[in-house]
Structures are given as structure tokens and as C-alpha cells.
């Protein structure tokens, strides 16, 4: 049994442009996330909970994206856009296993930031972090707290696009919107993470 991957139904020239764009984005996310992992492993000053989570998030971004994008790139070059049942099952298993782990890490990371900002921990949801940032008495305090803004940006992109795929109304041509949200979730967000977490 095989499945046919439809992908983006475009003209050949547009398809080649999309292929090159996705390949460039994939290479960018590979380089950026690998650099974060190597920096965290190689620099003892970065052996703290925050950098541990960021390095693990980078590892997950590389592996999750690789489970999807490599097959997408290969099928876009192939005249046959088929994927076997076992390939599909294996890809789905790893995508959802690693994706669930990433959701967990993204949910745990704010606790570390909250401890770093407020010490000691007296709460830990996103609303507590945002409230702490707004109420910070000094510019320096707000700057320290603003490191959480980058994480909230990643969470919004990742959770938002994931939720949108399953929750949006079924009016019109929902497949193209789903494809855009999937690209945002599987390629764009992982590519942006090294830039977001390194500032």
C-alpha cells in the first residue's frame, strides 16, 4: 500500500523555486541548530538549565524537521510522489514522538526563566512571566525579563500553527492554508530558533 504525496500543486518553475527555498531554509536550520548544540556542549559556562533546554530544543528541531523535510525534498525531485505505508507509519511515529517531546520542553522552559527572574518560584505559567516583565521596576530588570519574550515568540509560532492546523474552519480551500501552517511549523520556526534564542 502506498500514499501519494500531493505537496504544493504548482507550475514546474514555481516548484523548483519552492524546492530551492525549502532546501536553503533546511540547511540554515541545520547549521544554526547544530552550532547551538556544539556551543552548549563545548562551553562549560553554558552548562545551565536554560542552555540545556535550548540545546535539546535545537536537537529536536533538527530531528523533527529531518523526518519530514528530507522526504518532502526527495519526492519533489522524483516523478513518483509515493510513500509506502511503512515509511509513512515510521515518519508519523517519529514526528509525533519528537513533536510531543518538543511541546513538553517548550512548556518546561518558562519555569527556568521564571526562577531566573523572580527567585524563588512562586508560580510558573506564561501569565506570571508576562506580569513580571510588565511590573519590573527598572529598565535593567525589564531587559533581564525580556529574554522570555523570545521564548514566548517561539511558543506562539509553534503552538499557534499546530493548533491552527486542527482548529480552523473548513470553509474554502483549507488544504493550502494547512500546507502553509505546516511549513511554518516544520521549517520556518525551527529555522528561526537559532536566531531567536541567540539574542
Residue, then its C-alpha position, 0 to 999 in steps of 0.5 A: x500500500x502506498x500514499x501519494x504525496x500531493x505537496x504544493x500543486x504548482x507550475x514546474x518553475x514555481x516548484x523548483x523555486x519552492x524546492x530551492x527555498x525549502x532546501x536553503x531554509x533546511x540547511x540554515x536550520x541545520x547549521x544554526x541548530x547544530x552550532x547551538x548544540x556544539x556551543x552548549x556542549x563545548x562551553x562549560x559556562x553554558x552548562x545551565x538549565x536554560x542552555x540545556x533546554x535550548x540545546x535539546x530544543x535545537x536537537x529536536x528541531x533538527x530531528x523533527x524537521x529531518x523526518x519530514x523535510x528530507x522526504x518532502x525534498x526527495x519526492x519533489x525531485x522524483x516523478x513518483x510522489x509515493x510513500x509506502x505505508x511503512x515509511x509513512x507509519x515510521x515518519x508519523x511515529x517519529x514526528x509525533x514522538x519528537x513533536x510531543x517531546x518538543x511541546x513538553x520542553x517548550x512548556x518546561x522552559x518558562x519555569x527556568x526563566x521564571x526562577x531566573x527572574x523572580x527567585x524563588x518560584x512562586x508560580x510558573x505559567x506564561x501569565x506570571x512571566x508576562x506580569x513580571x516583565x510588565x511590573x519590573x521596576x527598572x529598565x535593567x530588570x525589564x531587559x533581564x525579563x525580556x529574554x522570555x519574550x523570545x521564548x514566548x515568540x517561539x511558543x506562539x509560532x509553534x503552538x499557534x500553527x499546530x493548533x491552527x492546523x486542527x482548529x480552523x474552519x473548513x470553509x474554502x480551500x483549507x488544504x493550502x492554508x494547512x500546507x502553509x501552517x505546516x511549513x511554518x511549523x516544520x521549517x520556518x520556526x525551527x529555522x528561526x530558533x537559532x536566531x531567536x534564542x541567540x539574542 
